[in-house]
Amino acid sequence: MKKYQRLAQQITDQIALGVWHPGDRLPSLREQVVSSGMSFMTVSHAYQTLESQGIIVARPQSGYYVAPKPTPRAPQAVEQVTRDEQVDINTYIFDVLQASTNAAVVPFGSAFPDPRLFPLAQLNRSLSSVSRSANAMSVIENLPPGNEALRNAIARRYAMQGMNVSPDEIVITAGALEALNLSLQAVTEPGDWVIVENPCFYGALQALERLRLKALSVATDAVQGIDLAALEKALQEYPVKACWLMSNAQNPLGFTLSAQKKQQLMALLSRYNVVLIEDDVYSELYYGREKPLPVKAWDDQGLTLHCSSFSKCLVAGFRIGWVAAGRHAQRIQQLQLMSTVSTSSPMQMALVDYLATRRYDTHLRRLRRLLAERKQAAWQSLRRHFPQAVKIHRSESGYFLWVELPTSLDAGKLHERALAHQISIAPGKMFTTSALWHNYFRFNASWAWGEREEQAVKTLAQLIREAMATSPQCEIKRAK
């Protein structure tokens, strides 16, 4: 456990013991530095962590205070969501994502990290080099399951985490989304039940709709992750064929499950003999010293199809992903041959060439540092300008912030108004088929922070205040 985590846990324990009560002012950052002997940065990080978890609150020009006790809520029941023709989520998602492709729009709603973070010059050199050396056999050599040298390189990266994954069970795909879709198709038939998180990555919902599968959305929290009790209830009551879940830097919430919870999750799926399709595209974007293990690391029954890619950590345009599919590898290759035939040969060969330079890990270290710095800058900007009624959920990985508006507001309407000001956000409606997340939106914090981004946040803050001013519920709260 890092120093800031120890301090955060210490303060949490003190609050639980009654040393500090709701509404009490905590020692200032400087007072805490003196009493703890820790650096100002460490103490600041601990307080920010507690604030992001809702344990303490910051009051401008005053300090940090213990947060009021939350009003108890009844446990959220497992929500069954059956996709039908009236749920037009594909069109909605397309419209939101298209807005982020306009260069004039500040792309807070984008799903991709800032492309300027990637070593494009080095990758282009690799692509140019392999293009000159390609021959007639190159296409055949890169047919499913994919380039052998690339599969070996991926297998070695698994080995670095203590995981034994054979290159023979790895299938190279056209990005992680193809890996996930092929995995889902390999283990289900139309009409089967599949578990997803609520909220979840919208690509999962699109895949279920396309394959005519039925979804069980399981309650998922921005701090604790998926509700295992709700998950077991779903497994008990429905003939579930597969679970599509994210355990590292979940999109859109951002959490990473603890090692203990990952182990419990795998044990639960093993008990019911349910396949896990693990979406792990953000696994390299952690902020600590150790890369978090995937749930697959605790799988001793071969139930996990582990999917990832280079799109979020190296280059999006190459569209190179993979699935460690175990006994399902041959079935996925067959499905791939019936759809995309194979992943781009030049792109596979260029990645092999680049990975051989040993520059990848140097790039990843720089990428993680910059993403952490930019996310911190974005979070601080949102805290400065957004109304206090807005809660900003911040995690220690990836590049997304999850923003919670007052329940009376609609993030979809905020998105529409923001677009008129050349600003995009990703409304919560994109990540669910229910109305549970109407007042949330995902915020991409991967961009270099400058005057343009700062001004865009100020504009968003003003739009939120205007919406609150016309909301009857907000008026009632202010009157109290």
C-alpha positions as CSV (number, residue, x, y, z in Angstrom):
1,M,0.0,0.0,0.0
2,K,1.3,3.4,-1.0
3,K,1.8,6.2,1.6
4,Y,-1.1,8.3,0.4
5,Q,-3.3,5.1,0.6
6,R,-2.2,4.4,4.1
7,L,-3.0,8.0,5.2
8,A,-6.4,7.8,3.4
9,Q,-7.2,4.5,5.2
10,Q,-6.1,6.0,8.5
11,I,-8.5,8.9,8.2
12,T,-11.3,6.6,7.0
13,D,-10.7,4.4,10.1
14,Q,-10.7,7.5,12.4
15,I,-14.1,8.6,10.9
16,A,-15.5,5.1,11.5
17,L,-14.3,5.1,15.1
18,G,-15.9,8.5,15.7
19,V,-12.7,10.5,16.0
20,W,-14.2,12.8,13.3
21,H,-17.9,13.3,12.8
22,P,-19.9,14.3,9.8
23,G,-19.4,18.1,9.3
24,D,-16.1,18.2,11.3
25,R,-13.3,20.1,9.8
26,L,-10.2,18.0,9.2
27,P,-6.6,19.2,9.7
28,S,-5.5,21.4,6.9
29,L,-3.1,20.0,4.3
30,R,-0.2,21.8,6.0
31,E,-1.2,20.6,9.5
32,Q,-1.4,17.1,8.2
33,V,2.0,17.4,6.6
34,V,3.5,18.4,10.0
35,S,1.7,15.7,12.0
36,S,2.2,12.8,9.6
37,G,5.7,13.6,8.4
38,M,4.6,13.0,4.8
39,S,5.1,15.3,1.9
40,F,2.6,17.9,0.8
41,M,1.9,15.9,-2.4
42,T,1.3,12.7,-0.5
43,V,-1.2,14.4,1.9
44,S,-2.9,16.2,-1.0
45,H,-3.3,12.9,-2.9
46,A,-4.8,11.2,0.2
47,Y,-7.3,14.0,0.6
48,Q,-8.2,13.9,-3.1
49,T,-8.7,10.2,-2.9
50,L,-11.1,10.5,0.1
51,E,-13.0,13.3,-1.7
52,S,-13.4,11.3,-4.9
53,Q,-14.8,8.4,-2.7
54,G,-17.3,10.8,-1.1
55,I,-15.8,10.4,2.4
56,I,-14.8,14.0,2.8
57,V,-15.8,17.2,1.0
58,A,-13.8,20.4,0.1
59,R,-15.2,23.8,0.8
60,P,-13.5,26.7,-1.1
61,Q,-11.4,29.0,1.1
62,S,-12.3,26.9,4.2
63,G,-10.8,23.4,4.0
64,Y,-11.8,19.7,4.1
65,Y,-14.7,18.4,6.1
66,V,-16.1,15.0,6.9
67,A,-19.0,14.4,4.4
68,P,-22.5,14.1,5.7
69,K,-23.8,10.6,6.2
70,P,-25.6,9.4,3.0
71,T,-29.3,8.7,3.1
72,P,-29.7,4.9,3.2
73,R,-30.9,3.4,0.0
74,A,-32.6,0.1,-0.6
75,P,-30.2,-2.4,-2.3
76,Q,-30.4,-2.0,-6.1
77,A,-32.2,-5.1,-7.6
78,V,-30.8,-6.9,-10.6
79,E,-32.4,-5.2,-13.6
80,Q,-33.4,-7.4,-16.5
81,V,-33.0,-5.5,-19.8
82,T,-34.4,-7.1,-22.9
83,R,-33.3,-5.3,-26.0
84,D,-36.0,-4.7,-28.6
85,E,-36.5,-2.7,-31.7
86,Q,-37.6,0.4,-29.8
87,V,-34.2,0.7,-28.1
88,D,-32.2,2.6,-30.7
89,I,-29.0,2.8,-28.8
90,N,-26.8,2.4,-31.9
91,T,-28.1,5.6,-33.5
92,Y,-27.7,7.5,-30.2
93,I,-24.1,6.3,-29.7
94,F,-23.2,7.0,-33.3
95,D,-24.4,10.6,-33.0
96,V,-22.6,11.2,-29.8
97,L,-19.3,9.8,-31.0
98,Q,-19.5,11.5,-34.4
99,A,-19.6,14.9,-32.6
100,S,-16.2,14.2,-31.1
101,T,-14.6,13.7,-34.6
102,N,-15.2,17.3,-35.5
103,A,-11.9,19.2,-35.0
104,A,-13.8,22.3,-33.9
105,V,-15.4,20.4,-31.0
106,V,-13.6,20.1,-27.6
107,P,-13.7,16.2,-27.4
108,F,-14.5,15.5,-23.8
109,G,-17.0,12.9,-25.1
110,S,-14.4,11.0,-27.1
111,A,-13.7,7.4,-26.3
112,F,-10.0,7.5,-27.4
113,P,-7.0,9.0,-25.7
114,D,-5.3,12.0,-27.3
115,P,-3.5,10.5,-30.4
116,R,-0.6,12.9,-29.8
117,L,0.4,10.7,-26.9
118,F,1.4,7.9,-29.2
119,P,4.8,7.3,-30.9
120,L,3.4,7.7,-34.4
121,A,6.8,8.6,-36.0
122,Q,8.4,5.4,-34.7
123,L,5.4,3.3,-35.7
124,N,5.3,4.8,-39.2
125,R,9.0,4.0,-39.6
126,S,8.2,0.4,-38.6
127,L,5.3,0.3,-41.1
128,S,7.5,1.7,-43.9
129,S,10.2,-0.9,-43.1
130,V,7.9,-3.9,-43.2
131,S,6.1,-2.6,-46.3
132,R,9.4,-2.8,-48.2
133,S,10.2,-6.3,-47.0
134,A,6.7,-7.8,-47.5
135,N,6.3,-10.5,-50.0
136,A,3.5,-12.8,-51.4
137,M,3.7,-15.1,-48.4
138,S,3.1,-12.2,-45.8
139,V,-0.7,-12.4,-46.2
140,I,-0.8,-16.1,-45.7
141,E,1.6,-15.9,-42.7
142,N,-0.7,-13.4,-41.0
143,L,-4.0,-15.2,-41.5
144,P,-5.9,-16.4,-38.3
145,P,-4.7,-17.0,-35.6
146,G,-2.4,-14.1,-36.7
147,N,1.3,-13.3,-36.9
148,E,3.3,-15.9,-34.9
149,A,5.9,-13.4,-33.7
150,L,3.2,-11.0,-32.5
151,R,1.4,-13.8,-30.6
152,N,4.7,-14.8,-29.0
153,A,5.3,-11.2,-27.9
154,I,1.9,-11.0,-26.3
155,A,2.4,-14.4,-24.6
156,R,5.6,-13.1,-23.1
157,R,3.8,-10.1,-21.7
158,Y,1.4,-12.4,-20.0
159,A,4.4,-14.3,-18.6
160,M,5.8,-11.1,-17.1
161,Q,2.7,-11.1,-14.9
162,G,3.1,-14.7,-13.9
163,M,0.4,-16.0,-16.3
164,N,1.0,-19.0,-18.5
165,V,-0.8,-18.3,-21.8
166,S,0.3,-20.2,-24.9
167,P,0.7,-18.3,-28.2
168,D,-1.4,-21.1,-29.7
169,E,-4.5,-19.9,-27.7
170,I,-4.0,-16.2,-28.8
171,V,-6.0,-15.0,-31.8
172,I,-5.0,-11.6,-33.3
173,T,-8.1,-9.5,-34.2
174,A,-9.0,-6.2,-35.8
175,G,-9.0,-4.4,-32.4
176,A,-10.4,-5.4,-29.1
177,L,-14.0,-4.9,-30.2
178,E,-13.7,-7.7,-32.8
179,A,-12.1,-9.9,-30.1
180,L,-15.0,-9.2,-27.8
181,N,-17.7,-9.7,-30.5
182,L,-16.1,-13.0,-31.7
183,S,-15.8,-14.3,-28.2
184,L,-19.5,-13.5,-27.5
185,Q,-20.5,-15.2,-30.7
186,A,-18.4,-18.2,-30.0
187,V,-20.1,-19.1,-26.7
188,T,-23.7,-18.0,-27.2
189,E,-26.7,-18.5,-29.5
190,P,-29.5,-16.0,-30.2
191,G,-31.9,-15.7,-27.3
192,D,-29.3,-16.6,-24.6
193,W,-28.9,-14.5,-21.5
194,V,-25.7,-12.5,-21.0
195,I,-24.7,-10.5,-18.0
196,V,-23.3,-7.0,-18.3
197,E,-22.5,-4.3,-15.8
198,N,-24.8,-1.4,-15.3
199,P,-23.5,1.0,-16.5
200,C,-21.3,-0.8,-19.0
201,F,-19.2,-0.2,-22.2
202,Y,-21.7,0.6,-24.9
203,G,-20.1,-1.8,-27.3
204,A,-21.4,-4.6,-25.2
205,L,-25.0,-3.4,-25.6
206,Q,-24.5,-3.0,-29.3
207,A,-23.1,-6.6,-29.6
208,L,-26.0,-8.0,-27.6
209,E,-28.5,-6.2,-29.9
210,R,-26.7,-7.4,-33.1
211,L,-26.5,-11.0,-32.0
212,R,-30.1,-11.0,-30.6
213,L,-29.0,-11.8,-27.1
214,K,-30.9,-10.9,-23.9
215,A,-29.1,-8.8,-21.3
216,L,-29.1,-8.9,-17.5
217,S,-27.6,-5.7,-16.2
218,V,-26.0,-6.0,-12.8
219,A,-25.7,-3.1,-10.4
220,T,-22.1,-1.6,-10.5
221,D,-20.6,1.1,-8.3
222,A,-18.0,3.7,-9.2
223,V,-15.8,2.7,-6.2
224,Q,-16.6,-0.9,-5.4
225,G,-17.4,-2.2,-8.9
226,I,-19.9,-4.9,-9.7
227,D,-22.2,-6.1,-6.9
228,L,-21.3,-9.8,-6.4
229,A,-24.5,-10.5,-4.5
230,A,-26.6,-9.1,-7.3
231,L,-24.4,-11.1,-9.8
232,E,-25.0,-14.4,-7.9
233,K,-28.8,-13.6,-7.8
234,A,-28.7,-13.3,-11.6
235,L,-26.8,-16.5,-12.0
236,Q,-29.2,-18.4,-9.7
237,E,-32.4,-17.1,-11.5
238,Y,-31.4,-17.2,-15.2
239,P,-29.6,-19.7,-17.5
240,V,-26.7,-17.3,-18.1
241,K,-24.3,-18.3,-20.9
242,A,-21.7,-15.6,-20.5
243,C,-20.6,-12.4,-18.6
244,W,-19.0,-9.5,-20.4
245,L,-17.2,-7.5,-17.7
246,M,-14.3,-5.1,-17.2
247,S,-12.2,-5.4,-14.0
248,N,-9.4,-2.9,-14.8
249,A,-10.2,0.8,-15.4
250,Q,-13.8,0.1,-16.2
251,N,-15.4,2.2,-18.9
252,P,-17.3,4.4,-18.0
253,L,-16.8,4.4,-14.2
254,G,-13.1,4.0,-14.0
255,F,-12.7,1.6,-11.1
256,T,-10.3,-1.3,-10.9
257,L,-11.5,-4.3,-8.8
258,S,-9.3,-5.4,-5.9
259,A,-7.4,-8.6,-6.3
260,Q,-9.6,-10.2,-3.6
261,K,-12.8,-9.2,-5.5
262,K,-11.4,-10.5,-8.8
263,Q,-10.7,-13.8,-7.1
264,Q,-14.2,-13.9,-5.7
265,L,-15.7,-13.0,-9.0
266,M,-13.9,-15.9,-10.8
267,A,-14.9,-18.3,-8.0
268,L,-18.5,-17.3,-8.4
269,L,-18.5,-17.8,-12.2
270,S,-16.7,-21.1,-11.8
271,R,-19.3,-22.3,-9.4
272,Y,-22.0,-21.7,-12.0
273,N,-19.8,-22.8,-15.0
274,V,-20.4,-19.4,-16.8
275,V,-17.9,-18.1,-19.4
276,L,-16.3,-14.7,-18.7
277,I,-15.5,-12.5,-21.6
278,E,-13.0,-10.1,-20.0
279,D,-12.7,-6.7,-21.7
280,D,-9.2,-5.5,-20.5
281,V,-8.3,-2.8,-23.0
282,Y,-7.2,-0.3,-20.4
283,S,-5.0,-2.7,-18.4
284,E,-1.7,-0.9,-19.3
285,L,-3.1,2.5,-18.1
286,Y,-2.6,2.0,-14.4
287,Y,-1.0,4.7,-12.2
288,G,0.9,2.6,-9.6
289,R,4.1,0.6,-9.9
290,E,2.5,-2.8,-10.5
291,K,0.2,-3.7,-13.4
292,P,-3.1,-5.1,-12.0
293,L,-3.8,-8.7,-12.9
294,P,-6.9,-9.6,-15.0
295,V,-9.6,-11.9,-13.6
296,K,-8.2,-14.5,-15.9
297,A,-5.2,-14.9,-13.6
298,W,-7.5,-16.7,-11.1
299,D,-9.2,-18.9,-13.7
300,D,-8.1,-22.6,-13.3
301,Q,-11.0,-24.0,-15.4
302,G,-10.5,-22.3,-18.7
303,L,-13.7,-20.2,-18.5
304,T,-12.1,-16.8,-19.4
305,L,-11.7,-15.3,-22.9
306,H,-9.3,-12.4,-22.2
307,C,-9.6,-9.6,-24.7
308,S,-7.3,-6.6,-25.1
309,S,-5.6,-4.4,-27.8
310,F,-2.9,-1.9,-28.5
311,S,-5.5,0.7,-29.5
312,K,-5.7,2.6,-26.2
313,C,-2.1,2.4,-25.2
314,L,0.0,2.5,-28.4
315,V,-2.0,3.4,-31.6
316,A,-5.7,3.4,-32.4
317,G,-5.4,3.5,-36.2
318,F,-3.6,0.1,-36.5
319,R,-6.7,-1.7,-35.0
320,I,-4.7,-4.6,-33.6
321,G,-6.3,-6.5,-30.7
322,W,-6.3,-10.1,-29.5
323,V,-8.2,-12.7,-27.4
324,A,-6.5,-15.3,-25.3
325,A,-9.3,-17.8,-26.0
326,G,-8.1,-21.1,-24.6
327,R,-10.2,-24.0,-25.9
328,H,-12.3,-21.5,-27.9
329,A,-9.4,-20.4,-30.1
330,Q,-10.2,-22.6,-33.1
331,R,-13.9,-21.6,-33.0
332,I,-13.0,-17.9,-33.0
333,Q,-10.6,-18.4,-35.9
334,Q,-13.4,-20.0,-37.9
335,L,-15.8,-17.1,-37.1
336,Q,-13.1,-14.6,-38.0
337,L,-12.5,-16.2,-41.4
338,M,-16.3,-15.8,-42.1
339,S,-16.2,-12.1,-41.3
340,T,-13.1,-10.0,-41.6
341,V,-11.0,-13.0,-42.9
342,S,-7.9,-11.7,-41.1
343,T,-6.3,-8.7,-39.4
344,S,-4.2,-6.3,-41.6
345,S,-0.9,-8.0,-42.4
346,P,1.2,-4.8,-42.6
347,M,-0.2,-3.6,-39.3
348,Q,0.7,-6.9,-37.5
349,M,4.2,-6.9,-39.0
350,A,4.7,-3.2,-38.1
351,L,3.8,-4.0,-34.5
352,V,6.3,-6.9,-34.4
353,D,9.0,-4.6,-35.8
354,Y,8.2,-1.8,-33.2
355,L,8.0,-4.2,-30.2
356,A,11.4,-5.6,-31.2
357,T,12.9,-2.2,-30.5
358,R,12.1,-2.5,-26.8
359,R,10.7,1.0,-26.8
360,Y,7.2,-0.1,-25.8
361,D,7.7,-0.1,-22.1
362,T,9.5,3.3,-22.2
363,H,6.5,4.7,-24.1
364,L,4.0,3.1,-21.6
365,R,5.8,4.7,-18.6
366,R,5.6,8.1,-20.2
367,L,2.0,7.6,-21.3
368,R,0.9,6.6,-17.8
369,R,2.7,9.6,-16.2
370,L,1.1,12.0,-18.7
371,L,-2.4,10.6,-18.4
372,A,-2.2,10.8,-14.6
373,E,-1.0,14.4,-14.8
374,R,-3.7,15.4,-17.3
375,K,-6.5,13.6,-15.4
376,Q,-5.4,15.5,-12.2
377,A,-5.5,18.8,-14.1
378,A,-8.9,18.1,-15.5
379,W,-10.3,17.0,-12.2
380,Q,-9.0,20.1,-10.5
381,S,-10.5,22.3,-13.2
382,L,-13.9,20.6,-12.8
383,R,-13.8,21.1,-9.1
384,R,-12.9,24.8,-9.5
385,H,-15.7,25.6,-11.8
386,F,-18.6,23.1,-11.4
387,P,-21.3,23.7,-8.8
388,Q,-20.8,22.0,-5.4
389,A,-23.9,19.9,-6.2
390,V,-22.0,18.1,-8.9
391,K,-19.9,15.1,-7.8
392,I,-16.8,14.0,-9.8
393,H,-15.8,10.4,-9.4
394,R,-12.1,10.0,-10.0
395,S,-10.1,6.7,-10.2
396,E,-6.4,5.9,-10.2
397,S,-6.2,4.6,-13.7
398,G,-7.3,5.3,-17.3
399,Y,-8.3,8.7,-18.6
400,F,-12.0,9.0,-17.8
401,L,-13.9,11.0,-15.1
402,W,-17.4,10.0,-14.2
403,V,-19.5,13.1,-13.4
404,E,-22.7,13.0,-11.4
405,L,-25.2,15.8,-11.8
406,P,-28.1,16.5,-9.5
407,T,-30.8,13.8,-10.1
408,S,-33.2,16.4,-11.6
409,L,-30.8,17.2,-14.5
410,D,-30.5,15.3,-17.7
411,A,-26.9,14.8,-19.1
412,G,-28.4,14.0,-22.5
413,K,-29.9,17.5,-22.7
414,L,-26.6,19.0,-21.3
415,H,-24.8,17.2,-24.2
416,E,-27.1,18.8,-26.7
417,R,-26.6,22.3,-25.3
418,A,-22.9,21.8,-25.0
419,L,-22.6,20.8,-28.6
420,A,-24.0,24.2,-29.5
421,H,-20.9,25.6,-27.8
422,Q,-18.6,23.1,-29.7
423,I,-18.1,20.9,-26.6
424,S,-18.9,17.2,-26.5
425,I,-19.5,14.9,-23.4
426,A,-20.6,11.3,-23.3
427,P,-24.1,11.1,-21.5
428,G,-24.8,8.2,-19.2
429,K,-27.6,7.1,-21.6
430,M,-24.9,5.6,-23.8
431,F,-23.9,3.1,-21.2
432,T,-27.3,1.6,-20.2
433,T,-30.7,0.7,-21.6
434,S,-32.4,1.9,-18.3
435,A,-32.9,5.4,-17.0
436,L,-30.7,4.9,-14.0
437,W,-27.8,7.0,-15.3
438,H,-29.6,9.9,-17.0
439,N,-27.9,12.5,-14.8
440,Y,-24.3,11.2,-15.3
441,F,-21.7,11.7,-18.1
442,R,-18.3,10.5,-18.9
443,F,-15.5,13.0,-19.3
444,N,-12.3,12.3,-21.3
445,A,-9.4,13.8,-19.4
446,S,-6.5,12.7,-21.7
447,W,-6.1,16.0,-23.5
448,A,-3.2,18.4,-22.8
449,W,-4.7,21.1,-20.6
450,G,-4.7,24.6,-21.9
451,E,-6.9,27.7,-22.2
452,R,-9.3,26.0,-24.7
453,E,-10.0,23.1,-22.3
454,E,-10.3,25.5,-19.3
455,Q,-12.7,27.7,-21.1
456,A,-14.8,24.7,-22.2
457,V,-15.1,23.5,-18.6
458,K,-16.2,27.0,-17.6
459,T,-18.9,26.9,-20.3
460,L,-20.1,23.5,-19.1
461,A,-20.3,24.8,-15.6
462,Q,-22.4,27.7,-16.7
463,L,-24.7,25.4,-18.7
464,I,-25.1,23.2,-15.6
465,R,-25.9,26.2,-13.4
466,E,-28.5,27.4,-15.9
467,A,-30.1,23.9,-15.9
468,M,-30.2,23.9,-12.1
469,A,-31.8,27.3,-12.0
470,T,-34.7,26.0,-14.1
471,S,-35.0,22.7,-12.2
472,P,-37.9,22.6,-9.7
473,Q,-36.1,20.1,-7.5
474,C,-33.0,22.3,-7.3
475,E,-35.2,25.3,-6.4
476,I,-36.7,23.3,-3.5
477,K,-33.3,22.3,-2.2
478,R,-32.1,25.9,-2.3
479,A,-35.2,27.1,-0.4
480,K,-34.5,24.7,2.4
